[in-house]
Amino acid sequence: MSDIASLLDRAASGGRLTYDEGVRVYREADLHALGAAAHARRTQLHPGDEVTYVIDTTINYTNICNVHCTFCAFFRPEGHAEGYTMTHEQVLERVKFAADQGATQIMVQGGVNPDLPIAYYVDLFRAIGERFPDVDIHSLSTSEICGIAKRESMSIEDVLITLRAAGLKSLPGAGAEILVERVRKRISARKIDDDRWIEVMRIAQRLGMPTTATMMFGSVETDAERIRHLDVLRELQDETHGFTAFIPWYYVPFKTPLKGKEATGLEYLRVLAVSRLYLDNFDHLQSSWLTPGLKLGQLGLMFGCDDMGGTILEEKVVTLAGSTNTANRAELEKNIRRAGYRPVIRDTYFNRREYPLATAG
């Protein structure tokens, strides 16, 4: 059996780790050696001094949801006094605010609201496209797509074709959590299963709609199940090449029914580094700062990440779970520079955007 050092050397140069090797590296590798290998791989993939970020916002248009995940403090069941659904004009006001700040990526995302017909989304996306043609509509989770399909008795493909024609350009990876049946039954028993998440992503990518991939870790999954999640993503990427980036983030337990301990910073860095080494067919790894904070997000740039996510001008789901982290463009750029890199603004698809930087130093 290969020793850990040789496994890290192989992965750092682009060699593929098997599932069992990935579990070993995750459990046994020294964190500094693991980080060094991930950074070497990141540098190989992205030579130079650039770190990208996007100016974006997340508009949580409804909190009414019939899925009731135990890790979510955001949702309200149907009929709840605190339930809400934004009108199109309310959403458009938020899009205007974001666009005025230079946002190019708009994520409209919320609960699985069984009262909303597909026409709600079609009309909304068309209105966004007409009023704000320079923004990309990167919106809706796989669960929302499946909820629309169920309500309308449509196939997933027909829903995506309809929404794409209305202006939906790409899908975020939301709803993946951990793509292992045992975990999903524990934390989100009423949500679509892992096979359904993969099916939606596969269809979207086949239709030419890029997607991101995510992992919410730190709930009830084991180390091995974290690697199994990466393995599922890598296998689909081998097939479709449709994922633009991977974004792992850890669960915030403070105000949710699913109680537990918050993941540590060291655990976050370990997940980032192993993700960079295991996902050998993913171009980009994002250092998400929303739950761990900007300083750990900055440190993630030394553990395999080449991107620092976005400004997230508005967001409620993670905030209501107990996260208090916020950032503006100047703060993101300052943290990128202080890590020794040069900030570059991108769009949803990792194309450069010619837009003035917020800071000079």
C-alpha positions as a LaTeX table, in Angstrom:
\begin{tabular}{lrrr}
\hline
Residue & $x$ (\AA) & $y$ (\AA) & $z$ (\AA) \\
\hline
Met1 & 0.00 & 0.00 & 0.00 \\
Ser2 & 1.30 & 3.44 & $-0.94$ \\
Asp3 & 2.42 & 5.67 & 1.90 \\
Ile4 & 0.77 & 9.03 & 2.42 \\
Ala5 & 3.71 & 11.04 & 1.07 \\
Ser6 & 3.65 & 9.22 & $-2.25$ \\
Leu7 & $-0.12$ & 9.62 & $-2.51$ \\
Leu8 & 0.22 & 13.35 & $-1.95$ \\
Asp9 & 3.02 & 13.60 & $-4.53$ \\
Arg10 & 0.94 & 11.78 & $-7.10$ \\
Ala11 & $-2.18$ & 13.88 & $-6.49$ \\
Ala12 & $-0.16$ & 17.13 & $-6.47$ \\
Ser13 & 1.00 & 16.41 & $-10.01$ \\
Gly14 & $-2.51$ & 15.58 & $-11.25$ \\
Gly15 & $-2.57$ & 11.83 & $-10.64$ \\
Arg16 & $-5.91$ & 10.34 & $-9.63$ \\
Leu17 & $-6.59$ & 9.07 & $-6.12$ \\
Thr18 & $-8.88$ & 6.10 & $-5.68$ \\
Tyr19 & $-11.74$ & 6.31 & $-3.21$ \\
Asp20 & $-9.83$ & 4.29 & $-0.58$ \\
Glu21 & $-6.74$ & 6.44 & $-1.11$ \\
Gly22 & $-8.83$ & 9.57 & $-0.73$ \\
Val23 & $-10.16$ & 8.35 & 2.60 \\
Arg24 & $-6.62$ & 7.58 & 3.77 \\
Val25 & $-5.30$ & 10.96 & 2.74 \\
Tyr26 & $-8.20$ & 12.72 & 4.43 \\
Arg27 & $-7.76$ & 10.83 & 7.69 \\
Glu28 & $-4.02$ & 10.41 & 7.90 \\
Ala29 & $-2.20$ & 13.18 & 6.06 \\
Asp30 & $-0.50$ & 15.90 & 8.08 \\
Leu31 & $-2.46$ & 19.11 & 7.49 \\
His32 & 0.61 & 21.10 & 6.40 \\
Ala33 & 1.70 & 18.41 & 3.94 \\
Leu34 & $-1.86$ & 18.11 & 2.66 \\
Gly35 & $-2.10$ & 21.86 & 2.17 \\
Ala36 & 1.25 & 22.00 & 0.39 \\
Ala37 & 0.18 & 19.28 & $-2.04$ \\
Ala38 & $-3.14$ & 21.02 & $-2.72$ \\
His39 & $-1.39$ & 24.35 & $-3.25$ \\
Ala40 & 1.05 & 22.73 & $-5.68$ \\
Arg41 & $-1.86$ & 21.31 & $-7.64$ \\
Arg42 & $-3.65$ & 24.66 & $-7.63$ \\
Thr43 & $-0.49$ & 26.40 & $-8.89$ \\
Gln44 & $-0.14$ & 23.83 & $-11.63$ \\
Leu45 & $-3.71$ & 24.43 & $-12.77$ \\
His46 & $-3.61$ & 28.21 & $-12.33$ \\
Pro47 & $-0.07$ & 29.58 & $-12.60$ \\
Gly48 & 0.42 & 33.23 & $-11.87$ \\
Asp49 & $-0.82$ & 35.54 & $-9.15$ \\
Glu50 & $-4.53$ & 35.88 & $-9.89$ \\
Val51 & $-7.42$ & 35.03 & $-7.57$ \\
Thr52 & $-10.90$ & 35.62 & $-8.91$ \\
Tyr53 & $-14.17$ & 36.71 & $-7.36$ \\
Val54 & $-17.62$ & 37.65 & $-8.63$ \\
Ile55 & $-19.87$ & 40.57 & $-7.72$ \\
Asp56 & $-23.13$ & 38.82 & $-6.89$ \\
Thr57 & $-26.17$ & 38.61 & $-4.69$ \\
Thr58 & $-28.51$ & 35.92 & $-3.42$ \\
Ile59 & $-32.20$ & 36.85 & $-3.35$ \\
Asn60 & $-34.18$ & 34.47 & $-1.14$ \\
Tyr61 & $-37.55$ & 35.12 & $-2.77$ \\
Thr62 & $-39.66$ & 32.78 & $-0.62$ \\
Asn63 & $-39.20$ & 30.97 & 2.69 \\
Ile64 & $-42.25$ & 28.76 & 2.28 \\
Cys65 & $-41.05$ & 25.20 & 1.87 \\
Asn66 & $-42.55$ & 21.72 & 1.99 \\
Val67 & $-39.21$ & 19.93 & 2.43 \\
His68 & $-38.49$ & 20.88 & 6.08 \\
Cys69 & $-34.77$ & 20.07 & 6.31 \\
Thr70 & $-33.58$ & 19.77 & 9.90 \\
Phe71 & $-30.44$ & 21.80 & 9.21 \\
Cys72 & $-32.41$ & 24.82 & 7.92 \\
Ala73 & $-33.50$ & 27.77 & 10.06 \\
Phe74 & $-34.79$ & 29.72 & 7.04 \\
Phe75 & $-37.87$ & 27.81 & 5.90 \\
Arg76 & $-41.46$ & 28.16 & 7.12 \\
Pro77 & $-44.11$ & 25.54 & 6.39 \\
Glu78 & $-47.15$ & 26.36 & 4.30 \\
Gly79 & $-49.62$ & 28.54 & 6.16 \\
His80 & $-47.08$ & 29.80 & 8.72 \\
Ala81 & $-47.56$ & 33.38 & 9.87 \\
Glu82 & $-43.90$ & 34.18 & 9.08 \\
Gly83 & $-44.01$ & 32.74 & 5.58 \\
Tyr84 & $-43.45$ & 35.11 & 2.64 \\
Thr85 & $-43.14$ & 35.18 & $-1.13$ \\
Met86 & $-41.77$ & 38.25 & $-2.86$ \\
Thr87 & $-43.60$ & 39.86 & $-5.71$ \\
His88 & $-41.73$ & 40.24 & $-8.97$ \\
Glu89 & $-41.28$ & 43.95 & $-8.30$ \\
Gln90 & $-39.74$ & 43.22 & $-4.89$ \\
Val91 & $-37.24$ & 40.84 & $-6.51$ \\
Leu92 & $-36.52$ & 43.32 & $-9.28$ \\
Glu93 & $-35.80$ & 46.07 & $-6.75$ \\
Arg94 & $-33.13$ & 43.83 & $-5.22$ \\
Val95 & $-31.72$ & 42.97 & $-8.64$ \\
Lys96 & $-31.48$ & 46.69 & $-9.42$ \\
Phe97 & $-29.65$ & 47.36 & $-6.16$ \\
Ala98 & $-27.15$ & 44.58 & $-6.94$ \\
Ala99 & $-26.71$ & 45.63 & $-10.57$ \\
Asp100 & $-26.05$ & 49.19 & $-9.45$ \\
Gln101 & $-23.18$ & 47.81 & $-7.33$ \\
Gly102 & $-21.73$ & 46.10 & $-10.41$ \\
Ala103 & $-23.21$ & 42.64 & $-9.82$ \\
Thr104 & $-23.11$ & 40.31 & $-12.81$ \\
Gln105 & $-24.46$ & 37.19 & $-11.07$ \\
Ile106 & $-27.97$ & 36.99 & $-9.62$ \\
Met107 & $-28.98$ & 33.95 & $-7.60$ \\
Val108 & $-32.72$ & 33.71 & $-7.02$ \\
Gln109 & $-33.19$ & 30.89 & $-4.56$ \\
Gly110 & $-35.65$ & 29.93 & $-1.85$ \\
Gly111 & $-37.83$ & 27.21 & $-0.41$ \\
Val112 & $-39.70$ & 24.58 & $-2.37$ \\
Asn113 & $-42.98$ & 26.48 & $-2.47$ \\
Pro114 & $-45.78$ & 24.28 & $-3.88$ \\
Asp115 & $-48.01$ & 27.30 & $-4.52$ \\
Leu116 & $-45.75$ & 28.85 & $-7.16$ \\
Pro117 & $-46.43$ & 27.85 & $-10.78$ \\
Ile118 & $-43.72$ & 27.76 & $-13.39$ \\
Ala119 & $-45.17$ & 30.99 & $-14.78$ \\
Tyr120 & $-43.92$ & 32.81 & $-11.67$ \\
Tyr121 & $-40.34$ & 31.95 & $-12.62$ \\
Val122 & $-40.77$ & 32.40 & $-16.36$ \\
Asp123 & $-42.20$ & 35.90 & $-15.99$ \\
Leu124 & $-39.61$ & 36.84 & $-13.35$ \\
Phe125 & $-36.61$ & 35.68 & $-15.35$ \\
Arg126 & $-37.89$ & 37.41 & $-18.48$ \\
Ala127 & $-38.33$ & 40.65 & $-16.55$ \\
Ile128 & $-34.81$ & 40.41 & $-15.11$ \\
Gly129 & $-33.37$ & 39.77 & $-18.56$ \\
Glu130 & $-35.24$ & 42.69 & $-20.11$ \\
Arg131 & $-34.36$ & 45.22 & $-17.40$ \\
Phe132 & $-30.87$ & 44.00 & $-16.54$ \\
Pro133 & $-29.37$ & 42.35 & $-19.64$ \\
Asp134 & $-25.84$ & 42.43 & $-18.21$ \\
Val135 & $-26.55$ & 40.09 & $-15.30$ \\
Asp136 & $-26.45$ & 36.30 & $-15.45$ \\
Ile137 & $-29.37$ & 34.45 & $-13.87$ \\
His138 & $-27.62$ & 31.68 & $-11.94$ \\
Ser139 & $-30.57$ & 30.46 & $-9.94$ \\
Leu140 & $-32.77$ & 27.77 & $-8.37$ \\
Ser141 & $-31.67$ & 24.65 & $-6.55$ \\
Thr142 & $-32.25$ & 21.14 & $-7.85$ \\
Ser143 & $-35.00$ & 20.80 & $-5.21$ \\
Glu144 & $-36.80$ & 23.85 & $-6.57$ \\
Ile145 & $-36.52$ & 22.51 & $-10.11$ \\
Cys146 & $-37.99$ & 19.19 & $-8.98$ \\
Gly147 & $-40.74$ & 20.98 & $-7.05$ \\
Ile148 & $-41.75$ & 22.88 & $-10.18$ \\
Ala149 & $-41.73$ & 19.67 & $-12.21$ \\
Lys150 & $-43.97$ & 17.92 & $-9.68$ \\
Arg151 & $-46.43$ & 20.80 & $-9.46$ \\
Glu152 & $-46.73$ & 21.15 & $-13.23$ \\
Ser153 & $-46.53$ & 17.41 & $-14.05$ \\
Met154 & $-43.59$ & 18.18 & $-16.32$ \\
Ser155 & $-40.32$ & 16.37 & $-16.89$ \\
Ile156 & $-37.13$ & 17.83 & $-15.48$ \\
Glu157 & $-35.89$ & 18.39 & $-19.01$ \\
Asp158 & $-39.02$ & 20.29 & $-20.04$ \\
Val159 & $-38.83$ & 22.47 & $-16.93$ \\
Leu160 & $-35.20$ & 23.34 & $-17.64$ \\
Ile161 & $-35.87$ & 24.02 & $-21.32$ \\
Thr162 & $-38.74$ & 26.33 & $-20.39$ \\
Leu163 & $-36.73$ & 28.21 & $-17.77$ \\
Arg164 & $-33.69$ & 28.45 & $-20.03$ \\
Ala165 & $-35.84$ & 30.05 & $-22.73$ \\
Ala166 & $-36.99$ & 32.57 & $-20.12$ \\
Gly167 & $-33.40$ & 33.50 & $-19.22$ \\
Leu168 & $-32.08$ & 31.00 & $-16.67$ \\
Lys169 & $-28.46$ & 30.48 & $-17.72$ \\
Ser170 & $-26.96$ & 28.14 & $-15.14$ \\
Leu171 & $-27.68$ & 26.24 & $-11.93$ \\
Pro172 & $-25.98$ & 26.53 & $-8.54$ \\
Gly173 & $-25.07$ & 23.35 & $-6.71$ \\
Ala174 & $-27.44$ & 23.99 & $-3.81$ \\
Gly175 & $-29.24$ & 21.01 & $-2.32$ \\
Ala176 & $-26.36$ & 18.58 & $-2.65$ \\
Glu177 & $-25.49$ & 18.59 & 1.07 \\
Ile178 & $-23.88$ & 15.11 & 1.19 \\
Leu179 & $-24.73$ & 12.84 & $-1.74$ \\
Val180 & $-25.08$ & 9.74 & 0.42 \\
Glu181 & $-28.50$ & 8.21 & 1.10 \\
Arg182 & $-27.88$ & 7.55 & 4.82 \\
Val183 & $-27.00$ & 11.17 & 5.51 \\
Arg184 & $-29.85$ & 12.61 & 3.46 \\
Lys185 & $-32.40$ & 10.47 & 5.32 \\
Arg186 & $-31.08$ & 11.90 & 8.59 \\
Ile187 & $-30.95$ & 15.59 & 7.71 \\
Ser188 & $-33.38$ & 16.06 & 4.79 \\
Ala189 & $-35.66$ & 13.05 & 4.53 \\
Arg190 & $-38.27$ & 14.87 & 2.42 \\
Lys191 & $-35.76$ & 16.38 & 0.01 \\
Ile192 & $-34.91$ & 14.81 & $-3.34$ \\
Asp193 & $-32.49$ & 11.90 & $-3.02$ \\
Asp194 & $-28.91$ & 11.86 & $-4.24$ \\
Asp195 & $-29.78$ & 10.18 & $-7.55$ \\
Arg196 & $-32.35$ & 12.88 & $-8.30$ \\
Trp197 & $-29.81$ & 15.66 & $-7.62$ \\
Ile198 & $-27.40$ & 14.00 & $-10.03$ \\
Glu199 & $-30.16$ & 13.58 & $-12.63$ \\
Val200 & $-31.04$ & 17.29 & $-12.60$ \\
Met201 & $-27.39$ & 18.26 & $-12.94$ \\
Arg202 & $-26.81$ & 15.79 & $-15.74$ \\
Ile203 & $-29.82$ & 17.04 & $-17.71$ \\
Ala204 & $-28.92$ & 20.71 & $-17.21$ \\
Gln205 & $-25.37$ & 20.14 & $-18.33$ \\
Arg206 & $-26.50$ & 18.14 & $-21.35$ \\
Leu207 & $-28.70$ & 21.10 & $-22.31$ \\
Gly208 & $-25.67$ & 23.37 & $-22.20$ \\
Met209 & $-26.38$ & 24.93 & $-18.82$ \\
Pro210 & $-23.21$ & 25.01 & $-16.69$ \\
Thr211 & $-23.58$ & 24.25 & $-12.99$ \\
Thr212 & $-21.54$ & 24.47 & $-9.84$ \\
Ala213 & $-21.19$ & 21.70 & $-7.27$ \\
Thr214 & $-21.33$ & 22.12 & $-3.51$ \\
Met215 & $-20.90$ & 20.16 & $-0.31$ \\
Met216 & $-22.39$ & 21.08 & 3.04 \\
Phe217 & $-20.31$ & 19.20 & 5.59 \\
Gly218 & $-20.26$ & 19.02 & 9.37 \\
Ser219 & $-23.71$ & 17.62 & 10.13 \\
Val220 & $-23.89$ & 13.86 & 10.64 \\
Glu221 & $-21.66$ & 12.49 & 7.86 \\
Thr222 & $-18.46$ & 10.50 & 8.37 \\
Asp223 & $-15.06$ & 11.24 & 6.86 \\
Ala224 & $-15.59$ & 8.43 & 4.39 \\
Glu225 & $-18.96$ & 9.84 & 3.34 \\
Arg226 & $-17.34$ & 13.17 & 2.58 \\
Ile227 & $-14.99$ & 11.41 & 0.17 \\
Arg228 & $-17.93$ & 9.45 & $-1.26$ \\
His229 & $-19.58$ & 12.78 & $-2.05$ \\
Leu230 & $-16.45$ & 13.93 & $-3.90$ \\
Asp231 & $-16.34$ & 10.62 & $-5.73$ \\
Val232 & $-19.92$ & 11.03 & $-6.99$ \\
Leu233 & $-19.11$ & 14.51 & $-8.28$ \\
Arg234 & $-15.90$ & 13.39 & $-9.95$ \\
Glu235 & $-17.67$ & 10.55 & $-11.72$ \\
Leu236 & $-20.36$ & 12.87 & $-13.12$ \\
Gln237 & $-17.72$ & 15.39 & $-14.17$ \\
Asp238 & $-15.88$ & 12.65 & $-16.05$ \\
Glu239 & $-19.11$ & 12.05 & $-17.94$ \\
Thr240 & $-20.35$ & 15.58 & $-18.60$ \\
His241 & $-17.55$ & 18.10 & $-17.93$ \\
Gly242 & $-20.36$ & 20.48 & $-16.96$ \\
Phe243 & $-19.30$ & 21.64 & $-13.50$ \\
Thr244 & $-17.50$ & 24.98 & $-13.44$ \\
Ala245 & $-16.41$ & 24.93 & $-9.80$ \\
Phe246 & $-16.69$ & 23.16 & $-6.46$ \\
Ile247 & $-17.72$ & 25.03 & $-3.31$ \\
Pro248 & $-17.54$ & 23.22 & 0.04 \\
Trp249 & $-18.96$ & 24.99 & 3.09 \\
Tyr250 & $-19.70$ & 23.91 & 6.59 \\
Tyr251 & $-23.01$ & 23.66 & 8.35 \\
Val252 & $-23.88$ & 26.33 & 10.93 \\
Pro253 & $-25.88$ & 24.63 & 13.71 \\
Phe254 & $-26.68$ & 27.40 & 16.14 \\
Lys255 & $-30.32$ & 28.15 & 15.28 \\
Thr256 & $-31.39$ & 24.98 & 13.49 \\
Pro257 & $-33.35$ & 21.93 & 14.69 \\
Leu258 & $-30.35$ & 19.72 & 13.86 \\
Lys259 & $-28.09$ & 20.61 & 16.76 \\
Gly260 & $-24.39$ & 19.92 & 16.73 \\
Lys261 & $-20.94$ & 21.45 & 16.88 \\
Glu262 & $-19.65$ & 23.88 & 14.28 \\
Ala263 & $-16.82$ & 22.48 & 12.17 \\
Thr264 & $-13.37$ & 23.76 & 13.07 \\
Gly265 & $-11.19$ & 25.93 & 10.89 \\
Leu266 & $-8.66$ & 23.14 & 10.59 \\
Glu267 & $-11.40$ & 20.80 & 9.40 \\
Tyr268 & $-12.44$ & 23.34 & 6.78 \\
Leu269 & $-8.89$ & 23.61 & 5.46 \\
Arg270 & $-8.57$ & 19.83 & 5.35 \\
Val271 & $-11.76$ & 19.56 & 3.29 \\
Leu272 & $-10.54$ & 22.24 & 0.87 \\
Ala273 & $-7.17$ & 20.57 & 0.36 \\
Val274 & $-8.56$ & 17.08 & $-0.13$ \\
Ser275 & $-11.16$ & 18.44 & $-2.53$ \\
Arg276 & $-8.47$ & 20.07 & $-4.69$ \\
Leu277 & $-6.51$ & 16.81 & $-4.84$ \\
Tyr278 & $-9.42$ & 14.43 & $-5.30$ \\
Leu279 & $-11.40$ & 16.47 & $-7.84$ \\
Asp280 & $-8.71$ & 16.28 & $-10.48$ \\
Asn281 & $-11.21$ & 17.09 & $-13.25$ \\
Phe282 & $-12.56$ & 20.32 & $-11.70$ \\
Asp283 & $-10.94$ & 23.55 & $-12.87$ \\
His284 & $-11.90$ & 25.77 & $-9.97$ \\
Leu285 & $-12.15$ & 25.43 & $-6.20$ \\
Gln286 & $-13.83$ & 28.21 & $-4.27$ \\
Ser287 & $-12.83$ & 29.36 & $-0.82$ \\
Ser288 & $-16.23$ & 30.16 & 0.60 \\
Trp289 & $-15.95$ & 32.74 & 3.38 \\
Leu290 & $-19.64$ & 32.97 & 4.33 \\
Thr291 & $-19.58$ & 30.41 & 7.15 \\
Pro292 & $-15.87$ & 30.29 & 8.17 \\
Gly293 & $-15.22$ & 34.04 & 7.81 \\
Leu294 & $-12.85$ & 36.10 & 5.71 \\
Lys295 & $-9.62$ & 35.11 & 7.45 \\
Leu296 & $-10.20$ & 31.40 & 6.92 \\
Gly297 & $-11.39$ & 32.20 & 3.42 \\
Gln298 & $-8.08$ & 33.94 & 2.87 \\
Leu299 & $-6.15$ & 30.98 & 4.28 \\
Gly300 & $-8.04$ & 28.72 & 1.89 \\
Leu301 & $-6.06$ & 30.34 & $-0.93$ \\
Met302 & $-3.05$ & 28.43 & 0.45 \\
Phe303 & $-4.99$ & 25.14 & 0.58 \\
Gly304 & $-5.91$ & 24.67 & $-3.06$ \\
Cys305 & $-8.38$ & 27.45 & $-3.85$ \\
Asp306 & $-8.09$ & 29.81 & $-6.80$ \\
Asp307 & $-11.35$ & 31.70 & $-6.27$ \\
Met308 & $-12.85$ & 33.58 & $-3.33$ \\
Gly309 & $-16.52$ & 33.37 & $-4.21$ \\
Gly310 & $-18.51$ & 36.55 & $-4.31$ \\
Thr311 & $-19.71$ & 39.60 & $-2.48$ \\
Ile312 & $-23.12$ & 38.03 & $-1.67$ \\
Leu313 & $-24.79$ & 41.41 & $-1.26$ \\
Glu314 & $-27.92$ & 39.83 & 0.25 \\
Glu315 & $-28.44$ & 36.38 & 1.81 \\
Lys316 & $-30.78$ & 34.97 & 4.48 \\
Val317 & $-30.45$ & 31.18 & 4.64 \\
Val318 & $-27.01$ & 30.89 & 6.26 \\
Thr319 & $-27.51$ & 34.15 & 8.17 \\
Leu320 & $-30.65$ & 32.86 & 9.88 \\
Ala321 & $-28.78$ & 29.69 & 10.86 \\
Gly322 & $-26.38$ & 31.82 & 12.89 \\
Ser323 & $-23.63$ & 33.04 & 10.54 \\
Thr324 & $-22.69$ & 36.69 & 11.01 \\
Asn325 & $-20.04$ & 37.02 & 8.29 \\
Thr326 & $-20.32$ & 39.71 & 5.63 \\
Ala327 & $-17.92$ & 41.18 & 3.09 \\
Asn328 & $-17.79$ & 43.91 & 0.52 \\
Arg329 & $-15.60$ & 44.18 & $-2.56$ \\
Ala330 & $-12.89$ & 46.16 & $-0.81$ \\
Glu331 & $-12.62$ & 43.57 & 1.96 \\
Leu332 & $-12.44$ & 40.66 & $-0.49$ \\
Glu333 & $-9.76$ & 42.40 & $-2.52$ \\
Lys334 & $-7.76$ & 43.32 & 0.59 \\
Asn335 & $-7.75$ & 39.72 & 1.77 \\
Ile336 & $-6.71$ & 38.46 & $-1.65$ \\
Arg337 & $-3.84$ & 40.95 & $-1.83$ \\
Arg338 & $-2.64$ & 40.19 & 1.67 \\
Ala339 & $-2.45$ & 36.52 & 0.73 \\
Gly340 & 0.00 & 37.52 & $-2.01$ \\
Tyr341 & $-2.40$ & 37.45 & $-4.95$ \\
Arg342 & $-3.94$ & 39.91 & $-7.35$ \\
Pro343 & $-7.77$ & 40.17 & $-7.34$ \\
Val344 & $-9.53$ & 39.74 & $-10.66$ \\
Ile345 & $-13.27$ & 40.20 & $-11.17$ \\
Arg346 & $-14.97$ & 37.39 & $-13.07$ \\
Asp347 & $-18.47$ & 36.46 & $-14.20$ \\
Thr348 & $-20.43$ & 33.30 & $-13.39$ \\
Tyr349 & $-18.46$ & 31.31 & $-15.97$ \\
Phe350 & $-14.98$ & 32.47 & $-14.90$ \\
Asn351 & $-14.58$ & 34.94 & $-17.73$ \\
Arg352 & $-12.77$ & 38.15 & $-16.78$ \\
Arg353 & $-14.92$ & 41.24 & $-16.36$ \\
Glu354 & $-13.43$ & 44.61 & $-17.15$ \\
Tyr355 & $-14.58$ & 46.44 & $-14.05$ \\
Pro356 & $-12.63$ & 48.80 & $-11.79$ \\
Leu357 & $-11.28$ & 47.19 & $-8.63$ \\
Ala358 & $-12.55$ & 48.55 & $-5.34$ \\
Thr359 & $-9.17$ & 49.11 & $-3.73$ \\
Ala360 & $-5.69$ & 50.02 & $-4.81$ \\
Gly361 & $-3.73$ & 48.71 & $-1.85$ \\
\hline
\end{tabular}
